[in-house]
């Protein structure tokens, strides 16, 4: 079960909330001044999210790794063209 509660209530009931996370798998959304600021969730749910995040990061890294050689070649080409135009004034 999901529940939303103010941080003051969560502080007062922390032991109870941890029990609900462990035994029932509840997720508790914490608010501060009426705005959502945090979520309490079971460790297993957190670990699942962390695994998915790692897989996504590894996939992104693999996809971008193929671009390294292409970017390096583009830089070489740009410097090569710059060298051909020695009289060109390049300001940084």
C-alpha positions as CSV (number, residue, x, y, z in Angstrom):
1,X,0.0,0.0,0.0
2,X,1.2,3.5,-0.8
3,X,0.7,6.3,1.7
4,X,1.6,10.0,1.8
5,X,2.4,11.7,5.1
6,X,4.1,14.8,6.4
7,X,7.7,14.4,7.6
8,X,6.7,15.2,11.2
9,X,4.3,12.2,11.2
10,X,6.9,10.0,9.6
11,X,9.5,10.9,12.3
12,X,7.1,10.1,15.1
13,X,6.1,6.8,13.5
14,X,9.4,5.7,12.0
15,X,9.6,2.2,13.7
16,X,6.0,1.4,12.5
17,X,6.8,2.6,9.0
18,X,9.9,0.5,8.7
19,X,7.9,-2.5,9.9
20,X,5.4,-1.8,7.1
21,X,8.2,-1.6,4.5
22,X,9.7,-4.9,5.6
23,X,6.6,-6.9,6.2
24,X,4.0,-5.5,3.7
25,X,6.2,-3.9,1.1
26,X,4.5,-0.5,1.5
27,X,5.9,2.6,0.0
28,X,5.6,5.8,2.0
29,X,5.8,9.2,0.3
30,X,7.1,12.0,2.6
31,X,6.0,15.6,2.3
32,X,7.4,18.8,3.7
33,X,5.3,21.9,3.7
34,X,2.9,20.1,1.4
35,X,5.5,19.1,-1.2
36,X,6.7,15.6,-1.9
37,X,10.3,15.4,-0.9
38,X,11.2,11.7,-0.3
39,X,10.0,8.1,-0.5
40,X,10.6,5.3,1.9
41,X,10.6,1.9,0.2
42,X,11.6,-1.7,1.0
43,X,15.3,-2.5,0.4
44,X,14.4,-5.0,-2.3
45,X,12.5,-2.4,-4.3
46,X,15.5,0.0,-4.0
47,X,17.9,-2.8,-5.1
48,X,15.7,-3.5,-8.1
49,X,15.8,0.2,-9.1
50,X,19.6,0.3,-8.6
51,X,20.1,-2.7,-10.9
52,X,17.9,-1.2,-13.6
53,X,19.8,2.0,-13.3
54,X,23.1,0.3,-13.7
55,X,21.9,-1.7,-16.7
56,X,20.7,1.6,-18.3
57,X,24.0,3.3,-17.6
58,X,25.9,0.4,-19.1
59,X,23.7,0.4,-22.2
60,X,24.2,4.1,-22.6
61,X,28.0,3.8,-22.1
62,X,28.1,1.0,-24.7
63,X,26.1,3.0,-27.2
64,X,28.3,6.1,-26.7
65,X,31.6,4.2,-26.8
66,X,31.1,3.7,-30.6
67,X,31.1,7.4,-31.0
68,X,34.6,7.9,-29.4
69,X,36.4,7.0,-32.6
70,X,34.1,9.1,-34.7
71,X,34.5,12.2,-32.5
72,X,38.2,11.7,-32.5
73,X,38.3,11.6,-36.3
74,X,36.2,14.7,-36.5
75,X,38.6,16.5,-34.3
76,X,41.6,15.4,-36.4
77,X,39.8,16.5,-39.5
78,X,39.1,19.9,-38.0
79,X,42.7,20.4,-36.9
80,X,43.9,19.2,-40.3
81,X,41.8,21.7,-42.1
82,X,42.9,24.5,-39.7
83,X,46.5,23.6,-40.5
84,X,45.9,24.0,-44.2
85,X,44.7,27.6,-43.6
86,X,47.8,28.9,-41.7
87,X,46.9,32.5,-42.6
88,X,43.4,32.2,-41.1
89,X,43.1,34.2,-37.9
90,X,41.5,31.9,-35.2
91,X,40.5,33.5,-32.0
92,X,39.6,31.7,-28.8
